[in-house]
């Protein structure tokens, strides 16, 4: 079975700084397993990317992040452009050297700050004028400047500067303007890119929740032939049903031999459903941010270890977890208990560090397990087991996930 479901012959495509090899496809859903080779090494897909916004993953050293199996994480262009600044990045030789990270980096363009810092930004055809949240200093982020900053950062994957509008906006005229401007800005990003031989530029599909607009943007972006393609503008408060419709509509139109990146996605259910819909790459601050609030991500849901019920719980954070924290000392781990985390969660940073390591491991392992299931052509069974662990009663399954999975051949309720 395993060998039969691998691709009969190697299907791969290469650009100057990226090779994409399609290893296997699910025979029921649109899920794929692949290998994306970047300048700092290969990355197995599907995969989750932890977010090290300001050139560090809060609470972890580069060695600890590496120990989770992470081979691609994020930095943010907007924040690194403010501090340490482009001169420092040029002097040190880029963000890899700045943070001691020998694996791959992806940089967001700064476009998301149009949404998250909208009160500080003005958007025109020229670019985005920001007021620095640090000291109020004006900053103009144009497509050309975004690419220049990312060239200095040296990221293996750079994102185009796009015009981002919250998906729930009722302004259809502004949404269309943002979508069409994103295409024009991509052309400017391509023209400004100085190092296509060692850095990949990904386009970003916009269009809000309007599927016709998304399809039109897909057509325009695919025509530009960037090494990879992202679906942007989601995680903006839209209903999960709408989110899934956008992802499903876009993946159906994207080239088979290019990586597909859904930006800003991090909840485990979102990851699994998006893989079934045909997406490959995801990122979100949620697993690291929720760790700082004392929350552990597990296959049975999120555990708030600050609760008193864990004060005398001497079991691991999650039974069977392979992360450094959960493994017993006899197996080379630290043997961290829930009681230890509970004791420290409210007063010491050690608990946040431990939970960050565990949560990152969980997210990466979830995608590794999904990949193995795709290769074995057992992905539907993997999906059913995942939701069965998370929701002991089928009537509790989220309707949006049930409906989305039905569109790709998995019926969680009837099967």
N, C-alpha and C positions, 0 to 999 in steps of 0.2 A: 504493500500500500504506500509506504513512505516514498520508495523510489519511483513508483508509478505516477505520483502526483507532483513530482518535481518537473520543471520544464523539460520537455523532450529534447530540446537543444538550447544552448545558452542564448538568452535574449538580453542583449546589453547595448548600451549607447554611451558614447563618450563626448565630452567637450574638453576644452583645454585644461580645466582643473577639477573635473568631476567625471567619474565613471559610475554608471548605474546598471546593475545587473539584476534582472528579475529572476529570482530563484524558484518561487512556487506561487501558485494562485489557488485560493479556496474554490472548490468545485460548486459550492452553493452560493456564497456571498461574493462581494467584490474585494475581499481581503487579499493582500499580497504580502509575500516575504521577499526581501531584496537586500542587496548590499550596495551601499553608496560609498565610494572611495573618494576621499577628499585629500588635500595636500598634507594633512597631519594624520592620515591613516583611514582605514575602513570603518564604516559604521553600519551595523545591522539594523534593518528596518522591518517592521514598524518600531518606533522608539519614542521615548519621552525625553525632552531636553530640560534639565534643571536651569534655573535662571540665576545667573551671577551678575546682577544688574551693573554694579559698579566695580567689576573685575574681581569680585569675590563672592562665593556662596556663603551667606551669613552663617557663621558657626562652624564651617568646615575648612580644613586646609586643602590645598590642591591634592595632596597625597590621599587624604580621606575621600575626597570626591572620586579620585581615580579608582580607589578600592571598591567602589560601588559598581564598577563596570562602565561608568559614564565615559563616552568618547566624543561627545559633542554637547557643549553647554552654551548659554547665551550671555553676551554682554550688551549693554545699551549705549548706542551711539550718542544720544542726547546727553546722558549723564557723564560719559567719559569726555565728551566735547567740552563740558563745563569744568570738570575736575577729573583727571589732572590737567586736561587740555591738550591740544594737538601738538604743541611744541614738546611737551614732555613725552608724549607717545612716540614722536619721531626720534627724540634723543635716545630713548630706552630701546627702541627697535620693535615697538608694537605691544599689543596687549598680552600676547603669549608670554613674552619675557617679563612684562610688568607683574603678572600674577603667578608666574612659575607654572604655567599650564602647557604641557607638551602635546596635548591632543587638540581636537578641532574646536573652533569657536564660530558661533553665528551671532551677528549683530543686527538688532532691530535698527531701523533707520532714524528713529525719533518721531515718526509719524503718529504713533499711538499717543504721544503727549498732546496732540491736538484734541484728544478726547479727555485724557486724565488731567491736563492742565489748561483746559479750554479758557478759563478766566484769565490766563496769562498769555494767550496766543491770539494772533490775528492772521487769518489765512487769505492769501491772494495768489494770483497766478505765478508771481515771483517765487513764493515760498511761504514759510511760516515765521512770523515775528513773535519771539518769546520774550517774556520778562523772566529772568532767572529766578527760580524759587529760593536761591541762596541769598542774593543781594539785590535783586531787582534790575540787574544789568540787562540791557536789550541784546537780543541775539537773533540773527536772521538765519534760519535753516532753509536753504534752497536744495533742490535735488543735487546740484553740483557740490555744495558744501557738505551735504550728508555723505556723498560718495568720497569726497576728499578725506573726511574724518575716518570713514571706514577703511579707506586705503591705508591711512596712518595706523589704525588699530590693527590691520593685518588679518582680519577675520577670514576664515575659510569660506563662509557664506555671508554675503552682504544682502540686506534687504533694500529694495528701492524705497525712496521717499514717496509715500502715497497720501492722498487726501482722505482722511478717516472721518466718517460721520457716524455717530451712534445709530445702531440699526433700528432703534425704535422711533427715530425721527419721522414725523409725518410729512416732512417737506420733500416731496418727490422731485421737485425742480433742483433743489440743492443736492439731493442724493445723486441725480444724474450728472450734475456738474462735478461732484466729487469723483464719480466713476470715470468720466471722460478725462478729467484733469489727471487722474492717476495714470492713465495711459500716456498722456503727454509727458508727464514727469518721468515715466519709465524711459522714454526716448532720451530725455536729458540725462538721466542716470547712466544709460548705456554710453552716451557720448562722452561723459566725464570720467568713466572708469579707466584708471591708469594701468591696472594689473590683472587683466582677464586671464593671463597665463597662470596665475597662482591664487586668484580669488574669484569666487562665483557670485554672480548677481542674480538674485531671485526676484521675479515680479510678484505683485500682490493683486489678487482679484477683488474688486470692490463691487458695490451695487446694492448694499443693504439687504432687505428681505424680498426684493423684487426679483423673481427668478428669471424673467426675460432680460432684465438689466444685467444680472449675473452672467447669463449666457452670452450676451453681447460682449461683456468684458472678457470672458474666457476666450472668445474668438480673437479679440484684439491682442490679448496678452500672449496667447499661444503663437500668434503670428510673429511675435518678437523673438521667439526661440531662445529664451533664457535657459540656463542649465537646470533650474528647478522652478516650481510654481507654488505660491502660497495662496490660501483662501483667507482673506483678512476681514476686519471689521465686525467679527462676531464677539461673543462674550460681552455684549453691551446691554444686557438686560432683556434680550429677546426671549420668547418662549422656546423651550427646548424643541418642540415640534417644528418651529420655524427654522431653528438652527440646523436640524437634521435635513430639512428639505433643501436648504442652501448647500450644505456639504454634499448631499447626494446628487443634486443637479450639477454641481461643478465637477465632481470626480468623474461623472459620466462623459464629460467633454474634454478631459485632460489627457495628454499623451501617455501611453502606457509605459514608456521607457524614460520617465522623468519622475523625480521625487515630488510628492504632494504634501504640503505642509499646512495644517490648520492651526492658525496662530491663536495663542492665548487659551488653550484648552488643557485642563488639568484634573478634573474630577474623574475618578476611575471609570464610572459608567460612561462618561463622555468619550473617554479614550477607546473603550471596547466597542461602542457603537460606531464611532468614527472609523475605526479600523475595518469594521464590517462594511461600511459604506465606501471603502476604497482609499482612505487616507493613510499616510505613512509616518508623519512627523507631527509632534505636538510640544507645546511648552506652556508653563504656567508657574506663577509664584506660589500658588495655593499650598502644595505639600510642604514647602519650607516655611511659609508664613504661619500655617496652622500649627506647625511644630512649636513655634515660639509661644503659642497659647496653651501648650501642654497636651496637644492632640496627636494621637498616633493613628496613622492610616493602616488598616488591616483588611484582610479579605472578608471579614464580617462587619465592616463598617468602621467609623471613626470612634476611637476611645478617648474620652477626656480623662486623662490620668490625674488631673487635679482633684477628681471626685474622691471622697473619703473612702469609698468602697475599695480603693486600690492601696490604701495605706499599709495593709498587711498582706498584700498579694506578692508572693515571692516567685511567681512565674515570670517567664520572659515577656517582653512587650507583645510579641505574637508567637505562639507555638509554631514551630516548624520554619520560622523565618531564617533565611541564610545570611542576614546582615551581620556585620561585626558586633553590633550591640546585643543581638538576640542569641547568637551562637554561644554555647557554654565555653568556659576557659579551656576545657579538655579538647575542644575542637578549634582552638585558636582564636576564639572570640572573647568578648568582655563579660558575658554572662550578666548583663544588666537586667534588673528586675523592675517590675511595675512599681513596687514599693519605693525603690530608689528614685525613680522618676517622680513619683508623687511627692516624696519628701523634698525634692529640690525644685520642682516646677515653679513654685511661687517665689523663690528667693535666690536661686543660683542659676547661672547661665548654662551650667553643665547639662541640665535636663533638656534645654532647647537644642544643644549640640547633639545629644544622643538621639532625640526624636527627629531632628533634621536628617541625620545619617540614616535612620531607619526608614523615614518616609521617602527619601530619595531612592533608597534601595527598593522599596515596595513598588514605586512607580516604574522603575527600570525593569524589575523582575516581571511585573505584570505584562509589559510589552515583550520581554523575552519569552514568556510562556505563550503569549499569543502567537509569536513568530513560530515557535516549535509546533504549535497546533496547526498552523497554516501549512507548514511543510509536510506534516503527517496527514494532511487533509482531514483533521478532526476539529476544525475551528468552530463549527456549530455546537459541538459538545462542550468545548471550552467556554463558549458564551453562556450556555445553559448552566454550567457548573458555577461560573462567575456570579450570575444573578441569583442562583440558588443559595450560594454562600452569603450573599449580601442581604437577601430578602427571604427568610425561611418560609413565608407564605406567598404563594403566587399572586394572590389578590393585592399584595403590596407592591408588586413590580410597577415601576413608573410607566404610565400609559404611553408617554412619548417614546420611551425605549422600545416597548412592545410594538408600537406602530412602525417605528423606523426599521426595526429588524425584520418585520414582515415584508417590507419592500425589497429585501434581499434574501428572502427564502427561509428565515428562521422565525418560527412561531413559538414564543416562550410559553404561552398559555396552553396550547393544545398538545405540543410534543412532549 
